[in-house]
Amino acid sequence: MAVLTEEAASDGGTAGAPSRPRAAGRRGRRTLLIAAMAAALLALCLLSAGIGAYEIPVGDVLGSLLHRVGLGGARLDRVGESVLWNVRLPRVVLALLVGASLGCAGALMQGVFGNPLAEPGVIGISSGAAVGAVGSIALGLSFFGNWTVTACAFAAGLLTVLVVYALSRSGGRTEVVTLILTGIAVNAFAGALIGLFVFFADNAQVTQITFWQLGSLAQATWPKVLAVLPCALAGLAVAPFYARKLDLLALGERPARHLGVDVERLRITLVLVVALLTAAAVAVAGIITFVGLLVPHLLRMAAGPGHRLLVPGSALGGALVLVAADLAARTVAQPAELPLGVLTALFGSPFFFWLLRRTRRKQGGWA
């Protein structure tokens, strides 16, 4: 019976011979979906690297990339090479890393909480990182030079998660409802601290704080890419190994324990992975909302609830969404640039309301 239950949880259907053709069909659709997303992401990256105030044809972008790795191609002129490698490509790569981190973190959060409406900001990671960044700006801290804001945001995001988890833990266990309520309280407190810092900041600092809170990749550089790369790669590499346990957790805590899952250890580990991914992303890009909510749910609707596909697929989808959003942010209102966080919220909010109405209509709410 346990084997049947595990198979059902992994495949999103009833185990047994009659379901094998349908399971094969689902696997085929999932493979096709991932391949299509990967191809779209590659094309979008090349397009994003070429579009801007200084236009570079896609063929020339590809030729420069091939030339750099020694596979033929040709160099661009001096200005083109500088624009492509010092401005465009760092921004595209940073969008890839930040989007993948937020998408994967959203899928993990929804799996841990058992709720498709969960996202990394629920437990205060984003707001905690915001407090660190805003505080460092308002207080004029500079002990890490240009990296001070990024370092403070990353450290504050991780510290916030540890505080939330410590406050919500009781009797050696952490209940999901308590964790969420604690996160709500910490988010409110963080918002008050941010308001206090803004109140005491001067005009120049307020401008910098506002720009950071709205989210942007405009200041992307290769050093910033290298700063987020270890955290993003570590989190993205670890997350897929917990896909099966998340499928079992979807059956409920008690069945998961009977099937050998240490629920508390799983929850602690994945919350830390989410904190690592989100804090690193927020530290270099500011607050970018709804990617972690929207992408996993859309993928779940398209390919089913199995986390074996959902976790890596959400990373791929998050990267795709953020590269597209960043391209739109810097081209829709040229020569001005729209804040990236505003753009994602502008499209993510209607989807959120639609999701709420759809859920209430079908299920009467979240049980």
HELIX and SHEET records of a PDB file:
HELIX    1   1 ALA A    2  ASP A   11  1                                  10    
HELIX    2   2 ALA A   17  SER A   19  5                                   3    
HELIX    3   3 ARG A   20  GLY A   50  1                                  31    
HELIX    4   4 VAL A   58  ARG A   68  1                                  11    
HELIX    5   5 ARG A   78  VAL A   83  1                                   6    
HELIX    6   6 LEU A   84  ARG A   88  3                                   5    
HELIX    7   7 LEU A   89  PHE A  113  1                                  25    
HELIX    8   8 PRO A  120  ILE A  123  5                                   4    
HELIX    9   9 ILE A  125  ALA A  138  1                                  14    
HELIX   10  10 GLY A  145  TRP A  147  5                                   3    
HELIX   11  11 THR A  148  SER A  168  1                                  21    
HELIX   12  12 VAL A  176  PHE A  200  1                                  25    
HELIX   13  13 ASN A  203  LEU A  214  1                                  12    
HELIX   14  14 TRP A  222  VAL A  238  1                                  17    
HELIX   15  15 ALA A  239  TYR A  242  5                                   4    
HELIX   16  16 ALA A  243  LEU A  249  1                                   7    
HELIX   17  17 GLU A  253  HIS A  258  1                                   6    
HELIX   18  18 VAL A  263  ALA A  285  1                                  23    
HELIX   19  19 VAL A  291  ALA A  303  1                                  13    
HELIX   20  20 HIS A  307  THR A  331  1                                  25    
HELIX   21  21 LEU A  340  GLN A  363  1                                  24    
SHEET    1   A 2 ARG A 169  SER A 170  0                                        
SHEET    2   A 2 ARG A 173  THR A 174 -1                                        
END                                                                             
